[in-house]
Amino acid sequence: MARTASTKAPKAAPAVELHHDDVVPVNVMAIAQASYGEDRDLLNQLLGQAQMADAVAKLTATVAVSKMAYVKENKLYQALSGMKDRDGRGLSGTWEEFCKLLGTSAPKVNEDINNLQSFGEEALESMSRMGIGYRELRQFRKLPDDSKAALIEVAKIGDKEAFVELAEEIIAKHAKEKDVLTQRVTEAEADLDARARVLQDKNSKIDRLTEEVAKLANPLQTLPWDERVAPFQQEITQRQALLDAALAKHLEAVKALDAWFTAEATQSLDHDPEAPWELPPAVRAVVLHLDDAVNRSAMLVAEVRNELDKRFGGDIAAARSNVLREEA
């Protein structure tokens, strides 16, 4: 039996106040929102309406963008599948085809939908009247939610000067915070590289010491024990001197940083000796870096202490006891 065209009117989209210039694209959206049984007949009308002049210009209105968002979210464009465009080419019912039929492109409509969902109709229309373009809107969308909300509220007021001033302030702050985070990432990567180099050097020394221990265990070795272990003792002494010097430098850095900041703070015109001092971000970053360095040193010392106790704890205790008895 042949299928008869439905005479029912298409279901209306969500109620929005329409302007005369919006009638064609809005009607297209309403057609696309009809039930699936009616879509094929009604979308034949859509193909004809999409050929009308000014379709692209009319799609710039936020009310039309909201209709496009509705079509995309509900995948109403899939009803085009099996139909043909005005050039006779078959349609597969994709979002890209639907946008092309309306004289625009999917990337542009996607951008419009993203802007509408991010800022809302009222703020977006106000920003459009201010001359805010796609590049600026794309930049605003990347801002934190609280900053974006502040821009939206100012945009609704319609004061272009206040909006531009706030936008520049927020973007500058966001860029500064990004620079700080980038610097921290760079420092963290440098720390990881340094730790990898230290670990590689440590493994090399362990391999060398293992070879020396193997030589000491050789039964053919005839040297006295004190001569055999002399290289170990000498290396330990040299290494400890380096550690002592490095840790002493850390201690000097703590004292110097405290003295410098105290002098800077007390010389400030607004210095209040009764009020607590707050470290500036740059100084705080240096203090945290120094704290991380000291913690790393402490962790390595604790690891050495644990291994020494585990392997030679009993021998060390006995030797200490003998020393105490001899001194007594």
N, C-alpha and C positions, 0 to 999 in steps of 0.2 A: 504494500500500500504506500502511495506517495505521501511524504511528510508535508504537512501544511504549515505555513508560517504562523507563528503565534501573533495574536492581536493584542496581547497584554502589553501594557506599558512597562518599560524596564524599571526595576526597583531603584528607588532614589538613593543616592549616596548620602553620607552624613550631612546634615543641614549646615550650609555655610553661606554667608551673604555673597551674592554673585554680582559682578559688574558686567556691563554689556560686552566688553571686549573678551570676557572669559567664557562666553556662551558656547562657542564651538568646542574647545577642549574639554570643558566640563560635561557637555553632552556626550562626548566621546567616552569619558570616564563612566558616565551613568550607563551607557550602552554596555561597556565592558563588565559592569557589575551585575548584569542580568543573570538569571539562573542559567545553568549550563545547557539545559534543553533549548533555550532561546538564543544562546551565544552565537551559534553559527549564522543564523539569519540576521541578527542585529549587528554582528561584526562585518557583514557585507556592507551595511550602512557606514560603519566605521571606516572601511577602506575608501569609501567615496568622500566622507567628510575630511579625512586626513589629507586629501588633495587640495583642499581649499587654501587660499592665500592666508598669510598671517598666522599659520598654525604654530610656528616656532615662537613668534613674539608673544602669543597669548599664553604659551606654556611657562613664561617667566613669572607669572603671578603666583604668589604663595598658595592661593586657593587651588590652582591647577596642580601645583606640586603635591599638595596633600592628596589630591585625587590619584595622582600617579603613584604615590606611596601606598595608597589603598589597593590599587591594581597589583602592584608588585608583591605586597605582603600576602594577598589572597591568591596570587598566581592566576589572575583572571585572563592574562595574556595568552595562556595555554589554549584558550578557545579558538585561537587563530589557526591551530594545527589543521592541515588539510585544505586550507583555503589558498587563494592565489592573490598576489599583489597586482597593482595596476599594470605591471609589465608582463603578467602571466606567469611569474615565477612562483613555485609552490612555497608555502609557509610551513614551518615546523612548530610554531607556537612558542617562540622564545621571547625573552624580555628585550633583547637587542632588536629583534624584528619589530616589536610593538613600538619601541621608541622611534625607530626609523620611519615607520608609517606615519607618525605624528610630526615628522620633519625635524627631529632632533636626534641625539645619540644617547646610548645607555650611560656612558661615563658622565656626561653632563647632567643627566637626570639623577643619577646616583649621587652626584655632588650636591645637587639641589635638595635631595631628600635628606642627606646627611646634615646639611645646614639647617633645614627645617626641624629635624628631630633634635638637634643640638641646642638651638636658640629659640624655637617656638615662632609662631606666625607673627605675633606683635613685634617682638624684638628684631626679627629678620626683616620685616617690612620697613621698620624704622632705620635699620642699618643700610638697607638698599637706598632709601631716600637720602641718606648721608653720603652716598657714593662709595660705600665700603664694597670692595670687589672680592672675587673668589680667592685671591692670594691671601688677603688679610683674614677672610673667614676661615680658610684652611689653617692659618696660624693660630687663630683664636680657639679652634676646636681642640688643639693640642694642649691647651692650658689646663691646669688643675681645676677640679670642679668648683672650688670656692672662688677662684679668680674668674672663671667663666660665668658663674652666677652673678658676680658683681658687675661684669660687663653687660649682661642681659638686663639687669635692673636699670642701669644708666641708659642703655639703648632705648628702653621703653619710654623714658622721659623725653627723648628726642633732642637733647642738648648735644649737638655735634662737638662743640669745643670741649665740654666736660668728658664726653665719651673718648675722644682722641687722646686727651690728657691721661685719662685712666688707663687706656689701652697701652700707651707708650710706657707708663710706669710699671704696669703688670708684666709686659714683655721684657723690659729691662731687668726686672727682678727675677723672672723665670730664666733668662739667659745667664744671669750671675749664678743662680743656684745650679744650673746645668754645668757651668764652668767648674764650680767647686766639686761637684760629683765626678766630673771628668778627671780632675786633678787627683782625687782620692783613688780612682780606679788606676790611674797611671802609677801612683805611689804603691798601690797594692801589687801591681804587676812587677814593679821594680823589686819589692820585697821578696816576691816569689822567685824571681830570677836570682837574687842574692842568696836566698836559702838553698836553691838548687845548686849553685856554685859551691856553697859551703858543704853541702851534703856530698857532692862529687869529690871535693878535696878530702873530706872525712873518710870516704870509702877508699880513696887511694892510699891514705895513710894507714888505714886498717889492713889493707892488702899487704902493704910493705912490712908492717909490724908482724903480720901473720907469717910472712916469709922469714923474718928474723927469728921469730919464736921457733919456727921449724928448724932453723939452723942451730938454735940453742939446744934443741932436743936431740940433735945428732949425737949418737953415742961416741963417735970418733972425736968429738970436740974435747980438747984437752985444756982450754983456757980456764982459769979460775972464775968462780961465779961473779966476783966483783968486776972483773974485766968484761965478762959477757954482758952484764946488765948496765955497764957504764953508759953506753949510747942512749938507753932508755931514760936514765936519770938526767942526762944532759938535755935531752929533748924536752922532758917534762919541765925542767927549770926554765928553758927558753920560752916554752909555750906559756907557762904561768906568768912570766914577765910581760908577755904581750897581753894576756888577759887582765892582769893588774892595771896595766897602762890604759887599756880600753875602758875598763870599769871606772877608773879614776877620772877619765875624760867625761864619762856620763855624769858622775857626781859633780864635776866642775860645771857642766852644762846646766844641771838643776839649780845650783847656786847662782850662776851668772844670769840665767833667765829670770829667776826671782828678783835679783837685785836690779836688773834692767827694767822689768815691768814696774817694780815699786817706785823707781825713780821717775818713770814716765807718768805713772798715775798721780803721784804727789805733786808733780809740776803742772798738772792740768789745771786750768782756770776754774773749772766747775768741780774740783776735787772736794769730797766731803769725807773727812777722816772717820766719821761715825758710821758712814754707810758702807755696806759690803762692796767689795770690788768684783766686777765681772770681767773675765778675760775676753778680749776681742776675739772674733772667730779665727783670725790668722795666728794669734798667740796660742789659742786653745788647740789648734791643729798641731802646732809644734810640740806642745806638752803631751798630747795624745801619742804622737809619733815617738817621743822619748819613752813614754810609758810602755808602748808596744815593744821597743827595743830592750828595755830592762826585763820585761816579762819573758821575752824570748831567751835572754841570757839565763834567767832564773830556771826556766824549763830545762835548758840544756844541762845546767849544773845539777838539777835534781835527777836527771836521767843518768848522768855520770855517777852521782852519789849512790843511786839505787844499784847500778851494775857493780860498782866497787864493793858495796856491802854484800851483795848477793854472792859474789865470787870469792872475795877475800875478807869478809867481815870477821870470821873467827880468827884468822891470822892477825888481822889488825888489832883486834881486842887483846890477843895474847901478847903481841909486841908492845902495846901501850902499857899493859900490866907489868911487863918486864922492865920497861923504862922507869915506871914509878917505883918499883922495888929497888932498882939500882940507885935512883936518886935519894931514896930514903936511907 
